[in-house]
Amino acid sequence: ETIHHLNEVVVMNSLEESNMEHINLFDAVQKTIKNIAAMHLESDVRIENNIDTSTQVLGIAAYVESICLNVITNGIKYRAKTRNSFITLNSYVENEFQVLEVRDNGLGIDLEKHRAKMFGMYKTFDDHKKSRGLGLFITKNQIVAMGGTIEVKSEVNVGTVFKIYFKK
């Protein structure tokens, strides 16, 4: 299984820019929300897609959708069950990047403790039974393979903000 995961990363990192295409970011987020409808309904998390319907990014459709899936489902899985939960998605241009900002009011991550291993393989930050520590690892490798980057800000019991930088 580990060899399979590492092989996926090698494939990601050998991506050629000629394989990339213009992808509608609003549509990719909407498709993700539709695909996780059952999880979304069960969780009672309010998801707001505030991305302009004409926003485009340069990338691989499967990677963009995978990135959206991971950050949105993380927001659902790690919601704070003691308050009304939300995930808000916004997008804006910063230098040569189209930034996807995903904000939630979930459990948050102790970055003083976990920042160094945040995007590491098989690294987890909680006692969630189904966590395998691959989602953020794969997400980081996918965005880097497409010429972008990812940042995180988080505060325990307040929430998390992921900023995902896609090429315009």
C-alpha positions as CSV (number, residue, x, y, z in Angstrom):
1,E,0.0,0.0,0.0
2,T,2.8,2.4,0.8
3,I,4.6,1.6,-2.5
4,H,1.3,2.3,-4.3
5,H,0.9,5.7,-2.5
6,L,4.5,6.7,-3.3
7,N,4.1,5.6,-6.9
8,E,1.1,8.0,-7.1
9,V,3.3,10.8,-5.9
10,V,6.0,10.0,-8.5
11,V,3.3,10.1,-11.2
12,M,2.0,13.4,-9.9
13,N,5.5,14.9,-9.8
14,S,6.3,13.9,-13.4
15,L,3.2,15.9,-14.7
16,E,3.9,17.9,-17.8
17,E,2.3,21.4,-18.0
18,S,1.0,20.5,-21.5
19,N,-1.4,18.0,-19.7
20,M,-3.1,20.9,-17.8
21,E,-6.3,22.5,-18.9
22,H,-8.6,25.4,-17.9
23,I,-11.0,24.2,-15.2
24,N,-14.0,26.0,-13.8
25,L,-13.4,26.2,-10.1
26,F,-17.0,26.9,-9.2
27,D,-18.1,23.8,-11.1
28,A,-15.5,21.6,-9.5
29,V,-16.6,22.7,-6.0
30,Q,-20.3,22.2,-6.9
31,K,-19.5,18.7,-8.3
32,T,-17.8,17.8,-5.1
33,I,-20.7,19.0,-2.9
34,K,-23.0,17.0,-5.1
35,N,-20.8,13.9,-4.8
36,I,-20.8,14.1,-1.0
37,A,-24.5,14.9,-0.7
38,A,-25.2,12.0,1.8
39,M,-22.3,12.9,4.0
40,H,-23.2,16.6,3.8
41,L,-26.8,16.0,4.8
42,E,-25.9,13.7,7.7
43,S,-23.4,16.2,9.0
44,D,-25.7,19.2,9.1
45,V,-22.7,21.4,8.0
46,R,-23.6,24.5,6.0
47,I,-21.5,24.7,2.9
48,E,-21.3,28.1,1.1
49,N,-19.7,28.1,-2.4
50,N,-19.0,31.9,-2.9
51,I,-16.7,31.3,-5.9
52,D,-17.6,33.4,-9.0
53,T,-19.1,31.1,-11.6
54,S,-16.6,32.2,-14.2
55,T,-13.4,31.5,-12.1
56,Q,-10.9,29.3,-14.0
57,V,-7.8,27.6,-12.8
58,L,-5.1,25.8,-14.8
59,G,-4.8,22.1,-13.7
60,I,-5.7,18.5,-14.1
61,A,-9.5,18.1,-13.5
62,A,-9.1,14.9,-11.4
63,Y,-6.5,16.6,-9.2
64,V,-8.7,19.8,-8.7
65,E,-11.7,17.6,-7.9
66,S,-9.6,15.5,-5.5
67,I,-8.3,18.6,-3.7
68,C,-11.8,20.0,-3.4
69,L,-13.0,16.7,-2.1
70,N,-10.3,16.4,0.6
71,V,-10.6,19.9,2.0
72,I,-14.4,19.9,2.1
73,T,-14.7,16.4,3.6
74,N,-12.1,17.3,6.2
75,G,-14.2,20.3,7.1
76,I,-17.1,17.9,7.6
77,K,-15.2,15.2,9.4
78,Y,-13.5,17.6,11.9
79,R,-16.5,19.8,12.6
80,A,-17.2,21.0,16.1
81,K,-20.3,19.2,17.2
82,T,-21.0,21.8,19.9
83,R,-21.9,24.6,17.5
84,N,-23.5,25.2,14.1
85,S,-20.8,24.2,11.6
86,F,-20.0,25.8,8.3
87,I,-17.5,25.6,5.4
88,T,-17.1,28.7,3.3
89,L,-15.3,28.6,-0.1
90,N,-14.0,31.8,-1.7
91,S,-11.6,32.6,-4.5
92,Y,-9.5,35.5,-5.4
93,V,-6.5,36.4,-7.5
94,E,-3.1,36.9,-5.8
95,N,-0.2,37.6,-8.0
96,E,-0.1,34.9,-10.7
97,F,-2.3,32.5,-8.7
98,Q,-6.0,31.9,-8.4
99,V,-6.5,31.2,-4.6
100,L,-9.1,28.9,-3.3
101,E,-9.8,29.7,0.3
102,V,-11.6,27.1,2.4
103,R,-12.6,28.2,5.8
104,D,-14.4,26.2,8.5
105,N,-15.3,26.7,12.2
106,G,-14.3,23.1,13.2
107,L,-12.0,21.6,15.7
108,G,-8.9,23.2,14.4
109,I,-5.4,21.9,14.4
110,D,-2.6,22.8,16.9
111,L,-0.1,24.2,14.4
112,E,2.5,24.8,17.1
113,K,2.5,21.0,17.7
114,H,1.8,19.7,14.2
115,R,2.9,22.2,11.6
116,A,6.1,20.3,10.7
117,K,4.1,17.1,9.8
118,M,1.0,18.9,8.5
119,F,1.4,17.5,4.9
120,G,3.4,14.4,5.8
121,M,2.5,10.9,4.7
122,Y,0.6,8.9,7.3
123,K,0.5,11.9,9.7
124,T,-2.7,12.4,11.7
125,F,-3.5,15.0,14.3
126,D,-6.5,13.5,16.2
127,D,-8.1,10.2,17.3
128,H,-10.4,10.0,14.3
129,K,-10.7,6.2,13.6
130,K,-10.8,6.6,9.8
131,S,-7.9,9.0,9.5
132,R,-5.0,7.5,7.6
133,G,-2.9,10.6,7.1
134,L,-3.0,10.5,3.3
135,G,-5.5,13.2,2.4
136,L,-3.4,16.3,3.0
137,F,-0.2,14.5,1.8
138,I,-1.9,13.7,-1.6
139,T,-3.5,17.2,-1.8
140,K,-0.1,18.9,-1.3
141,N,1.5,16.7,-3.9
142,Q,-1.3,17.3,-6.4
143,I,-1.2,21.1,-6.0
144,V,2.6,21.2,-6.2
145,A,2.5,19.0,-9.3
146,M,0.3,21.6,-11.0
147,G,2.6,24.5,-10.1
148,G,0.8,25.7,-7.0
149,T,1.1,25.6,-3.3
150,I,-1.0,25.3,-0.2
151,E,-1.0,27.1,3.2
152,V,-2.9,26.5,6.4
153,K,-3.9,28.7,9.3
154,S,-5.7,27.1,12.2
155,E,-6.7,27.6,15.8
156,V,-7.9,24.8,18.1
157,N,-11.6,25.1,18.8
158,V,-11.9,28.0,16.4
159,G,-11.4,26.5,12.9
160,T,-9.1,26.2,9.9
161,V,-8.4,28.1,6.7
162,F,-6.7,26.4,3.8
163,K,-5.4,28.6,1.0
164,I,-4.8,26.6,-2.2
165,Y,-2.8,28.4,-4.9
166,F,-3.7,27.3,-8.4
167,K,-2.1,28.7,-11.6
168,K,-4.4,31.1,-13.4
